[in-house]
Amino acid sequence: MNIPASSNRSDTFTTIQELKTIVNQFVAERDWERFHQPKNLAMSIAIEAAELMEHFQWTGTEAAPDSITDDSPVAQEIADVLAYTLRMAEVLGIDLSRALELKMVRNRLKYPLN
């Protein structure tokens, strides 16, 4: 199903806060906040990640197929993982930009250049 986007969003110009707002609005419109406890959101992230893995379960180590587009099933599963991750960060009050920056500092210490 090809659903037209409501805007011309792109990674280049869209902020994480704008993405959080999109997800939060969707959740609020459906009165789903009561279901969004950290445990439930963590489980949802894992479930959606497993659904993403299914698309590659019986493939070799080759690169992703050329048929992957912004509206493909693979992209939809990645978007689901992202949506739940954004929602969990919102519920827990985590600033994702800062959290990623701190994690990359730790990764550089853990995995130094040769």
Secondary structure, DSSP 8 states (H G I E B T S, - for coil): -----SS---TTT--HHHHHHHHHHHHHHTT-GGG--HHHHHHHHHHHHHHHHHTTTT--SS---TT--TTSHHHHHHHHHHHHHHHHHHHHT--HHHHHHHHHHHHHHHS---
